[in-house]
Amino acid sequence: MLAQDQREQARKLFAYLDTQTTAIADTVYRNEVADYTCRKQFARERELFFRRGPLFVGLSCLLPRAGDYMTHDYAGVPMLLVRHKDGDLRAFLNVCRHRGARVADGSGHGVKRFLCPYHAWAYATDGRLIARPDERSFAEIDSASCSLRELPVAEKYGMIYVNPTPETKIDVDAMLSGVQRDMAAYRLDAYHHYETRVLRQKINWKIVVDTFLETYHLQFLHRKTVDPILYSNTTTFDAFGRNLRMIAARRTIGELLALPEAEWNLIPYTAIIYVLFPNTVFIMQGDHVDFPLSEGIQRGFYSGAQEAILFGRNEPSLQHFHKSVKAALAEGNGAAL
């Protein structure tokens, strides 16, 4: 976030703290429980958001050098990304064109080719088929037509986007809708990868996003842990198209008042949370998650206790996220996401 934007957001937080209020939505919002339980809706979301829409798959620092590669299966489509020798990223469906086996697993460094474990068909890092044993048995099929199926990939602001559907386009700036101003300021292209963790929970994907979009719960769920660090029920909210930014104040934020505004650095005194639509939560804060509680919420949704849940006026980020999901589903066009 640029320095002038940090100062503006800090002033907003100080005003909320002085008046003991927070960013406020126009009304209470009723969100149907079926949004988390309906198999038909989930199938539509999976098709539109995770099959036809561009997906954020990681930071550029995951693949810094030529020959670095990684596989990605979390969207339900087997994808392979590799840094080619020309420095560009390439993305492919991780499927051998002979019999459909995976040509790579996990991640690695310094690869010069991908070798299918089934029949040893070999592919260059640009996807070209470069060798197939017993070539004479396939001579009538041009090897150029047997390259790995390429996927659209875009790398900008230190972020990597891939579309699981071939022959589509990715416009990163159009998707970010203005929030790229913050992403560029963070200089993500200079980051180094430290750790990747995979958490598997029995919850709808939207509950994961919901978890991060309000601080109303801190004084209750995290009374002895997070609440002493962050002010509860006090956040900013800004929408950037279907994306959003929410900032929560740490209890040390008052230290900024001892400094000239020109020296204010908001990051050490806040938790800055972005949702990059549809499913990326980008956070500048310490490490904590609430997913065990969320599994209980998911089970409760199936109980029939209620038809809708409520997002209060003090939860504008939650309201914006779910309204964005509904708007995208109503459009019914992955290319418009």
N, C-alpha and C positions, 0 to 999 in steps of 0.2 A: 504494500500500500504506500502510495506517495506521501511525502511528509505533510503536504497541505491537506490531504484527505485524512491523515491521522489526527491532525489538529482539529479538523471539523468534527470528526467522530468523537474525539475526547470531549469537546465542548458539549456535544449532545449528551454523552454519558453523565457529565457533571450536572447538567440540567435535570436529568431524570433522577439522579441521586438526591439533589437538593429538594426536589418536589415529591420524592418517594413514589415515582411512577415509572413507566416503561413505554416502549413503542406499543401503540394501541391500534387494533383493527376496528373497522366500522361496526361490526356486529359479532356475536357468537356464531360459530360455524358448526353445522351438524355434518359429520362425516360418517357415511354408511359403514357399518361393520362388514357388510358384504364386500367392500373394497379390499378387505384382508382375507376373505374366505372364499369368494366366488371363483371357482375353477375356470369358468368362461372368461371372466375379466383377466385373470392371471395369464391365460393363454394369449389374449389380445396384447397385454403388456409385454409379454415375452417376445411376441412377433414384432411389435412396433418398436420397442425400446432396445431389445437385446439381439434382434436378428436383422432389422432393417435400418436402425438408427446408428449413427456413429457412437462408439464407446470410448471413454477414457480408459486406457489400459495401464498407465504408469508414467513415470517421469523418464526423461531422456537418459538420466544417469543409470538406469537399469541396463542400458546398452551403449556404453560410451565409446567402444572401439570396434574397428572392423573385425568381423568374425564373432562378435557377441550375439547370442541368440536367446530367445525365451519362447516358451509355449504358453498359451492362454486358453483355458477351457471353461472359465467361469460363466460365460454367456451361453453355454450349451453348444457352441460351435468350435471345433478344434482349429485354433489359429496358431501360426508360427510367425514370429518376427525376428529379423536378423539385420545387423548392420553390415551392409555390403562394403566392398573394398573402396568404392567411390565416396563413402561416408554417408550415403543416404540409407534410410530405413526402408526395408521391403517387408511386406506382410503377405502371407499365403494361407490358404486352407491347408491344414496339416494332414494331407491325404495323398498318398501315392497314387499316381494316375494309372498304375497297373491293376492292383487289386484292392486299393483303398486303405492299406495299412498306414499307421502314423509313421512319418519319416523322422520325427524328433520327439523327445520327451524332456521335461524339465527346462533347464537353462545351462548355458556354458559359454566358453570363450575360445577364440581362435579357431573356430570351425571354418573349413574351406569347402566342405560339401556336406550334404545330408544323404545318408545311405539308408534306404528302406530295409528293415530287418527281415522282411519276408522273402524277397527275391533279389535284393541288392541293387535295385534301380538307384542310380545316384543323381543328385540334383545339385547344381551350383547355388551359391548364395543369392543369385538373382533369379532363382527358380527354374532355370533351364535344365532339361534332362540332358545329362552329359555322358551317361553310360547305362546300358542294360545288357546283362548277360545273355548270351545266345542271340545276338542282334539279328541274325539272319531269320529267326522265327518271327520277328516283328518288322522286317524291312519294309513291308508295304504300308506301314503306319509311320508317317513322318514324325521323327522325334520332337520336332518343334511343336507339334500339336499335343505333346505329352508333358509339357512343362507344368510345374505346380500352378494351381489356380490362384492368380494374384488377387489380393484384396486392396482396396483403397486405404492408404495410411497417410496421416498428416502429423507433422512435428512442429510445434510452435510454442513459444514461451516456456520451453523446457518440458512440455507435456506431449504425450503420444496419444493420438486417436486412431482407431481402426474401425472400419465398417465391415461387419461380417458378411455383407452381401457384395459380391463382385460387381464391377462396372457401375459403381455409384460414385458420388463426389462428397468431399468433406470440406466445409467452409468453417474453419475454427472460429474466426472472428464473428461470423453470423450466429453461431451457437452460443458464444460467450456473451454477446449482447451488451458489451460495455464493461463486464467484469474483467476483461483482459487487461485493463488499466492496472488493476491490483496484481494480477498474475505476473505481468511484466516487471512490476516494481519489486516483486519478491526474488527475481533473478533465479528462478528454478533451474535454469540451464546450467548454473554453477554448483548445483547440489551434488552430493555424493550419496549413493545408496548405502544404508546402514543395515536394514533388516526388513524382511517380508514375513508377515504372519497371516495364517489362514484360520479364521474362526468359523465353525460350522454350527449354526443354531437352527432350531425348528421354528422359524418365524417367517412371515411374509417379508419380502425385501423392503417394503415401505416402512415397516416398523424400525428397521435399522436407521433409516433416514430420520424418522420421527424422533428417535432418541436424542438427537443432537439439536433439535430446533426449539427448545425452550429451557429456561432456567427456573421455571416455576417450581420444579420438583426438587431442587437442590436442598432446600431447607428441611425437607422431609426424608427423602431417600438417602441423601448424603450429609446428614446433619453433622457427623463427626469427621468427615473426610473432605469433600469438595466445598461444602458450604462455608467453612472457615477460610477458604481461599477466594471464592467468587461470591459476589453479591447475588442473592436469589431474586428472581422475578424482576430483573432489570437488564434489558438488552436494547440495542438498536435493531432496526430492520431496514434493509434496502433491497429492492427488486431490480434485477437486470434481465429483462425478458422473463424466461422461465427459471433463471438462476436466481440466487439470493445470497445476501451477506447478513449475518447476525453477529453482533459483538457484545460480549458479556464483560463486565468490569471486575477485575480483581480488587480485593479489599485494600491493596496497596496503591491504588490509582491516585489517591490524594497526594502522593509524593510528587506528582507532576506539577502541582500548583506551586511548589517551591522553585520551579525552573521557569525561565522565559519560554513563552510558547514556541519560539523558533527552535528550542532544544527538545521539544516533546517527542518522545519515541513511545508510541502507544503499545507496541507489541509486548514488552515485558509486563505490562499492567492489564492485559486483557486476554480473553480467549476469542479469537476471530474465526468464525465458522462460515464456510461457503457450502452451498449445494450447487454443483454444476450438473444441471439436469441431464439425464434423469436420476442417476444413482451414485454420483461421486460426492462424498463429503470430504472437504479439504479443511483441515483445522490447524491453526497455529496455537497450540496449548500443550499442557502436560498430558500424560497418558492415562485415560480411564475409560471404561466402557460399562454399560448397564444391561447386557443382553440376557443374563439369567432371569432377571425380572421380566424381560420382554417375552420370553417363552411362556411365562404364566399369563401374560396379556393375550398371546395368541390362543392359548387353550381356552381362555375366558370368552374370546370371540365366538368359539364354536359352541358355547354353552346355551346360547339363545337368550341370554340375560337382557339384551337390548338390541335394537335395530340400528342405533347410531351412537357414536361417541361425540363429545363436545370439545372443540378447540376455542378457548376463551378469547376475548378481545386482547388479552395480554399475550397471546400466542400467534402473532401475525405471520411468523415464518412458517409455522405448521399450516396455516390456512393457505398461504401462497403456494407451498409445495403441492398440496393436494388439489388445489384449483388448477395448477399447471398440469398435473397428471390427467385430470378430467378433460381439460381443454385439448391436450394432445390426443387422447383417446377419441374424442369427438371428431377431431379432424380425420382420424383414421388413415393418415398418410405418413409413413415413416420418413419420407423424404422431406417432410415439413417440420420434422422435429428439430 
